[in-house]
Structure formats: structure tokens, C-alpha cells
Amino acid sequence: MIELAADVTGRLDRALADAAPDLSRARIQALIGHGALSKDGRRMTDPAVRAVCGTYSLAIPAAIPAEPGPEALPLEVLYEDEHLIVIDKAAGMSAHPAPGSETGTLVNALIHHCGESLSGIGGVARPGIVHRLDKNTSGIMVSAKTDAAHRGLSALFAKHDIERVYVALTRSAPQVRSGTVTTLIGRSRADRKKMAVLRSGGRQAITHYVVRKTYGPEGGRPMAAMISCRLETGRTHQIRVHLAHLGAPCLCDPTYGSGGLTPALREILKTGGLKRQALHASVLGFVHPVSGETLRFETAPPADMAGLEAALAAIASVTESSPPGA
């Protein structure tokens, strides 16, 4: 039962969503469309009618099983409650099933791990993934388990009210050691499988970066660098595109980072264990959309990136940069 007060105004679906925060407005609209809402024994079929005070009965069916099946895959869980789960995703795991990657995804793993605690996103027992990491990018992700958390997390990401910091190991280093890259990013007109910085079209993308370390001859041009990137927006491949735009693409990036390697760096990569772009989502901070608690998580890059960094430090002079304002 949902009670609407005497001073209720506006559309019925919006008023019901405000009165029942565990249900999204889209979910309520779908339920009304299926004849699940009634008042005083009369079925309500139009979500856009003006809301009036009274008691509404909303029949919520059990969540149907998700189409992707559950899979017992290893997950590193950093935090979990009844509303959401935060994990440190391994490189090589896709977020969603897709052609060529129908199984072995984060969705499959979360359906198995969360089980009956998934109350349903839009009426389907599935996790609500509100942001993605590329398959071969490691790091921290958050996923909703309930409609209320999904709606709240989506709003936070839409407002860019999320702290997201990535660590990258790059070929060479930007000439300016800290700054902000603001461009338009969209599909490359030369290769539709790639994203690119565009002069027109696309969507605005903003990345703040700081070069933390450089590796190379003392006083000479760096052959590699460690860079922290803080996202203000979250476009597809944003950091990889922006670092390449700065002339310092992620090491081992097969799409944006080919060419330009020094012989020493080429030998390190040849013998090292890194088989994917050297990019790790190291920090995720946000306000819990239900409890209001401030949450912040931080993880170090995994062994493959740590091993590459150690190999760089072993053969080259390392220069550490002071953070801005230090």
C-alpha cells in the first residue's frame, strides 16, 4: 500500500515514486502499464493523471530471473550491504555480456554472488551497473542491488558527483606535468571502432591529470611515466584517448598506444607480464544513495602493473613529482 497525502500535486507516477523511494519512476510506470495499480478497488491505467490523496494498492510481482545466468567467478568484494556492492574488478573481465563475451562477465559473477539479495532492477533480478570499466582495465566499480540504489547512483554519476581516480603507466610523459584536458570525444571518423578527440560533435570530456613519476635518463626526456587521472566526466575510453592526445598513451594499449617505444622500454614490455593497457581505477568515492554515508575506496594496481613499474624503476632514473600546491 502507498499513501499519498492531502497536499500531493503533480503526476501520479511521480507522486508514487516520491512516496515509495525503493521503486523507480520507470518501474512504477511499467507496473501501472501492466494493471498493477488500483485505488478504492478501481484499476489505475494512466501514470500521467493528476495525483490525488488516498491509499493506492500496487501489486509488485516477484523479480523474474535475469537472462544472464549466475556463474561462480572469483570476486574481490570491498564493500557490500543490502543496497549496493563495491568490487575490485580484475583485468580481463567484461562488465556485461556481449557478442563474443556472453559468459564470464561481471554481471554473471554478481548474479551468483548476490543471489536472493538482488531485489530487482526494473523488476529483473540483476545488478544495476551504472558505470563501466573496459574489459582490460582493472579497478573499483560499484553496482546497485535495488531500484532505490540504482536510481541514486545513476543521479550521482549524471551530476559527476563521484570521486574517480585512475593510475596509468604511459609511454613518455606530457610536457606539462599537471593540468586539465577538456575536449570533445566521439567515434573516430577514420576508424569507427575507436574513439577520438573531435573538433565538432561528440560529447564534452574533462580529465584532470598529475604526473606522479617519470622514468628515464637523468635530465633527459622520460621514456615512461606514472600518471594519476581524475575523471570529471566518463566517456568511453576517455582516459586512454586523453593520454594519447597528450602524447603519453597507456603502455600496452593495443588501440591508442602503438609505436614510439625506446629500445629499453620495448625490452621491458617484451619480457614483462603485462598483456593489457596499463590502467587501473584506483579510487572510487561517493555518498551512499540510501544511507547518506560517505564511502571511499582505494586499491593499488594489481601485480601485472606493479611488476612493470618495478621493472621501469630498476633500469631508469625515477623522478617523483610533488603534488600541485605542495
C-alpha positions as CSV (number, residue, x, y, z in Angstrom):
1,M,0.0,0.0,0.0
2,I,1.2,3.5,-0.8
3,E,-0.3,6.6,1.0
4,L,-0.4,9.9,-0.8
5,A,-1.0,12.9,1.5
6,A,-3.7,15.6,1.1
7,D,-1.2,18.2,-0.3
8,V,0.0,15.9,-3.1
9,T,0.5,17.5,-6.5
10,G,1.7,16.6,-10.0
11,R,1.6,13.4,-12.0
12,L,0.5,10.2,-10.3
13,D,3.7,8.2,-11.3
14,R,6.0,11.0,-9.9
15,A,4.0,11.2,-6.6
16,L,4.1,7.4,-6.1
17,A,7.8,7.4,-6.8
18,D,8.4,10.1,-4.2
19,A,6.2,8.2,-1.7
20,A,7.9,4.8,-2.4
21,P,11.7,5.6,-2.7
22,D,12.5,1.9,-3.2
23,L,10.8,1.9,-6.6
24,S,12.0,4.0,-9.6
25,R,9.5,6.1,-11.5
26,A,10.2,3.9,-14.6
27,R,9.4,0.8,-12.6
28,I,6.1,2.3,-11.3
29,Q,5.2,3.3,-14.9
30,A,5.8,-0.2,-16.1
31,L,3.7,-1.7,-13.2
32,I,0.8,0.7,-13.9
33,G,1.0,-0.3,-17.6
34,H,0.6,-3.9,-16.5
35,G,-2.5,-3.1,-14.4
36,A,-0.8,-3.5,-11.1
37,L,-2.1,-0.2,-9.5
38,S,-5.6,0.3,-8.0
39,K,-7.3,2.8,-5.8
40,D,-10.6,2.2,-4.0
41,G,-10.9,-1.1,-5.9
42,R,-10.6,0.7,-9.3
43,R,-7.7,-0.1,-11.5
44,M,-5.5,2.9,-12.5
45,T,-4.0,2.7,-16.0
46,D,-2.7,6.2,-16.8
47,P,0.6,7.1,-15.0
48,A,0.2,10.8,-16.2
49,V,-3.1,11.6,-14.4
50,R,-3.1,14.1,-11.6
51,A,-2.3,12.6,-8.3
52,V,-4.9,12.8,-5.6
53,C,-4.6,11.9,-1.9
54,G,-5.6,8.4,-0.7
55,T,-4.4,4.8,-0.4
56,Y,-3.1,3.1,-3.5
57,S,-2.5,-0.6,-3.9
58,L,0.5,-1.6,-6.0
59,A,0.9,-5.3,-6.7
60,I,4.7,-5.9,-7.2
61,P,5.4,-9.3,-8.7
62,A,8.5,-11.3,-7.7
63,A,11.6,-10.4,-9.7
64,I,12.0,-12.6,-12.7
65,P,15.3,-14.4,-13.2
66,A,17.9,-12.4,-15.1
67,E,18.7,-13.6,-18.7
68,P,22.4,-13.9,-18.0
69,G,23.0,-16.9,-15.8
70,P,24.8,-16.9,-12.5
71,E,28.5,-18.0,-12.6
72,A,30.7,-18.8,-9.7
73,L,33.5,-16.5,-10.6
74,P,36.1,-15.0,-8.2
75,L,35.2,-11.5,-7.0
76,E,37.2,-9.2,-4.7
77,V,34.4,-7.5,-2.7
78,L,35.4,-4.3,-1.0
79,Y,32.0,-3.4,0.5
80,E,28.5,-4.8,0.4
81,D,25.2,-4.1,2.0
82,E,21.5,-4.7,1.1
83,H,21.6,-1.9,-1.5
84,L,24.9,-2.0,-3.3
85,I,28.2,-3.8,-3.8
86,V,31.7,-2.4,-4.5
87,I,34.2,-4.7,-6.1
88,D,37.8,-4.5,-7.4
89,K,37.4,-5.8,-10.9
90,A,40.2,-7.9,-12.4
91,A,41.5,-7.1,-15.8
92,G,40.1,-9.4,-18.5
93,M,36.5,-9.4,-17.2
94,S,33.9,-7.7,-19.2
95,A,31.2,-5.8,-17.4
96,H,28.2,-7.0,-19.4
97,P,27.6,-10.0,-21.7
98,A,28.1,-9.0,-25.3
99,P,28.8,-10.8,-28.6
100,G,31.9,-12.8,-28.1
101,S,31.7,-12.4,-24.3
102,E,28.4,-13.9,-23.4
103,T,29.7,-15.5,-20.2
104,G,32.4,-14.9,-17.6
105,T,31.3,-11.3,-17.1
106,L,30.8,-9.2,-14.0
107,V,27.1,-9.4,-14.4
108,N,27.3,-13.2,-14.3
109,A,29.5,-13.1,-11.3
110,L,27.3,-10.7,-9.4
111,I,24.1,-12.6,-10.0
112,H,25.8,-15.7,-8.5
113,H,27.4,-13.8,-5.6
114,C,24.4,-11.6,-4.6
115,G,21.7,-14.3,-5.1
116,E,18.4,-13.5,-3.5
117,S,19.7,-10.2,-2.2
118,L,19.1,-8.8,-5.7
119,S,15.6,-7.4,-5.2
120,G,15.4,-6.5,-8.8
121,I,16.3,-3.5,-11.1
122,G,13.2,-2.7,-13.1
123,G,11.7,-6.0,-11.9
124,V,14.5,-8.1,-13.1
125,A,16.9,-9.9,-10.7
126,R,20.1,-8.4,-12.0
127,P,22.7,-6.0,-10.7
128,G,22.4,-2.4,-11.7
129,I,25.8,-1.5,-13.2
130,V,25.8,2.3,-13.5
131,H,29.4,2.8,-14.9
132,R,31.8,0.6,-16.7
133,L,35.5,-0.2,-16.9
134,D,36.9,-1.5,-20.2
135,K,37.4,-5.3,-20.2
136,N,41.2,-5.0,-19.8
137,T,41.1,-2.1,-17.3
138,S,41.3,-3.2,-13.6
139,G,39.9,-1.5,-10.6
140,I,37.0,-0.4,-8.5
141,M,33.3,-0.5,-9.6
142,V,30.0,-0.1,-7.8
143,S,26.8,-1.9,-8.7
144,A,23.3,-1.4,-7.3
145,K,21.2,-4.3,-5.9
146,T,18.0,-2.4,-5.5
147,D,16.0,0.1,-7.6
148,A,16.5,2.9,-5.0
149,A,20.3,2.5,-5.1
150,H,20.3,2.2,-8.8
151,R,18.3,5.5,-9.1
152,G,20.5,7.2,-6.6
153,L,23.8,6.1,-8.1
154,S,22.7,7.0,-11.6
155,A,21.9,10.5,-10.4
156,L,25.3,10.8,-8.8
157,F,27.1,9.8,-12.0
158,A,24.9,12.1,-14.1
159,K,25.9,15.0,-11.9
160,H,29.5,13.9,-11.9
161,D,29.3,13.9,-8.1
162,I,31.6,10.9,-7.8
163,E,35.3,10.8,-7.0
164,R,37.1,8.6,-9.6
165,V,40.9,8.4,-9.8
166,Y,42.9,6.2,-12.2
167,V,46.5,5.3,-12.3
168,A,48.2,4.8,-15.7
169,L,51.7,3.9,-16.8
170,T,52.4,5.7,-20.0
171,R,54.9,5.9,-22.8
172,S,56.8,9.2,-22.3
173,A,55.1,11.9,-20.3
174,P,53.1,15.1,-21.0
175,Q,55.2,18.2,-21.4
176,V,53.0,19.9,-18.8
177,R,53.2,17.9,-15.6
178,S,49.7,18.6,-14.3
179,G,46.6,20.1,-15.9
180,T,43.1,19.6,-17.3
181,V,42.2,18.1,-20.7
182,T,38.9,19.4,-22.0
183,T,37.9,18.1,-25.4
184,L,35.0,16.6,-27.4
185,I,35.2,12.8,-27.7
186,G,33.3,10.7,-30.2
187,R,33.7,7.9,-32.7
188,S,36.8,8.3,-34.8
189,R,35.8,9.2,-38.4
190,A,38.8,7.2,-39.6
191,D,38.0,4.0,-37.6
192,R,34.6,3.6,-36.1
193,K,35.9,1.0,-33.6
194,K,38.0,3.7,-31.9
195,M,37.1,6.9,-30.0
196,A,38.9,10.2,-30.8
197,V,39.2,13.8,-29.9
198,L,36.9,15.7,-32.3
199,R,36.8,19.4,-33.3
200,S,33.0,19.2,-33.5
201,G,30.3,16.7,-32.5
202,G,30.9,14.1,-29.8
203,R,30.5,14.9,-26.1
204,Q,32.5,17.0,-23.7
205,A,35.1,15.1,-21.8
206,I,37.1,16.5,-18.9
207,T,40.1,14.8,-17.3
208,H,42.4,16.3,-14.6
209,Y,45.9,14.7,-14.5
210,V,49.1,14.8,-12.5
211,V,52.4,13.2,-13.4
212,R,53.4,11.3,-10.3
213,K,56.7,9.8,-11.5
214,T,58.8,9.8,-14.6
215,Y,61.3,7.1,-15.7
216,G,64.3,7.8,-17.9
217,P,67.8,9.3,-18.1
218,E,68.6,12.0,-15.5
219,G,67.7,15.3,-17.1
220,G,66.6,13.7,-20.3
221,R,63.2,13.0,-21.9
222,P,61.2,10.4,-19.9
223,M,60.7,7.1,-21.6
224,A,57.7,6.4,-19.3
225,A,55.6,7.9,-16.6
226,M,53.1,7.1,-13.8
227,I,50.1,9.5,-14.1
228,S,47.0,10.0,-11.9
229,C,43.9,10.9,-13.7
230,R,40.7,12.2,-12.1
231,L,37.6,12.0,-14.2
232,E,35.1,14.8,-14.2
233,T,33.1,13.1,-17.0
234,G,33.0,9.4,-18.0
235,R,33.1,9.0,-21.8
236,T,34.0,5.7,-23.5
237,H,37.8,5.2,-23.4
238,Q,38.2,8.8,-22.1
239,I,41.5,8.4,-20.2
240,R,43.1,6.3,-22.9
241,V,42.1,8.9,-25.6
242,H,43.1,11.9,-23.5
243,L,46.5,10.5,-22.5
244,A,47.2,9.6,-26.2
245,H,46.1,13.2,-27.1
246,L,48.8,14.4,-24.6
247,G,51.4,12.3,-26.3
248,A,51.6,9.8,-23.5
249,P,49.4,6.8,-24.2
250,C,49.0,4.0,-21.8
251,L,51.6,1.3,-22.2
252,C,50.5,-1.9,-23.9
253,D,47.3,-0.1,-25.1
254,P,46.6,-2.0,-28.4
255,T,44.2,0.7,-29.6
256,Y,45.7,4.0,-28.7
257,G,49.3,3.3,-27.8
258,S,51.3,1.7,-30.6
259,G,54.8,2.9,-31.7
260,G,57.3,5.3,-30.2
261,L,59.0,2.9,-27.7
262,T,62.6,3.3,-26.8
263,P,64.7,0.1,-27.1
264,A,64.9,-0.2,-23.3
265,L,61.2,0.2,-22.9
266,R,60.5,-2.3,-25.7
267,E,62.6,-4.9,-24.0
268,I,60.9,-4.3,-20.7
269,L,57.5,-4.8,-22.3
270,K,58.7,-7.8,-24.2
271,T,59.8,-9.7,-21.1
272,G,57.2,-8.3,-18.7
273,G,53.9,-9.9,-17.8
274,L,51.6,-7.0,-18.8
275,K,49.2,-8.1,-21.5
276,R,46.7,-5.2,-21.5
277,Q,46.6,-1.4,-21.2
278,A,48.4,-0.2,-18.0
279,L,45.4,1.5,-16.5
280,H,43.8,0.9,-13.1
281,A,40.7,2.5,-11.4
282,S,42.3,3.1,-8.0
283,V,39.8,5.4,-6.2
284,L,36.1,5.5,-6.0
285,G,34.3,7.8,-3.6
286,F,30.6,8.7,-3.3
287,V,27.7,9.3,-0.9
288,H,25.7,6.2,-0.3
289,P,22.4,6.9,-2.2
290,V,20.3,5.3,0.6
291,S,22.1,5.7,3.9
292,G,23.8,9.0,3.1
293,E,27.1,7.7,4.4
294,T,30.3,8.9,2.7
295,L,32.2,6.0,1.2
296,R,35.6,6.0,-0.3
297,F,37.6,3.0,-1.6
298,E,41.2,2.8,-2.8
299,T,43.2,-0.1,-4.2
300,A,46.7,-0.4,-5.5
301,P,47.4,-1.5,-9.1
302,P,47.5,-5.3,-9.5
303,A,50.6,-7.4,-9.9
304,D,51.0,-7.0,-13.6
305,M,51.1,-3.2,-13.4
306,A,53.2,-3.3,-10.2
307,G,55.7,-5.6,-11.9
308,L,56.0,-3.3,-14.9
309,E,56.5,-0.3,-12.6
310,A,59.2,-2.1,-10.7
311,A,61.0,-3.1,-13.9
312,L,60.9,0.6,-15.1
313,A,62.3,1.7,-11.7
314,A,65.1,-0.9,-11.9
315,I,66.6,0.3,-15.1
316,A,65.9,4.0,-15.2
317,S,66.3,7.1,-13.0
318,V,63.0,7.8,-11.2
319,T,61.8,11.4,-10.7
320,E,58.9,11.9,-8.3
321,S,56.7,14.9,-8.8
322,S,55.3,17.0,-5.9
323,P,51.5,17.3,-6.0
324,P,50.2,20.7,-7.0
325,G,50.3,23.2,-4.1
326,A,52.9,21.2,-2.2
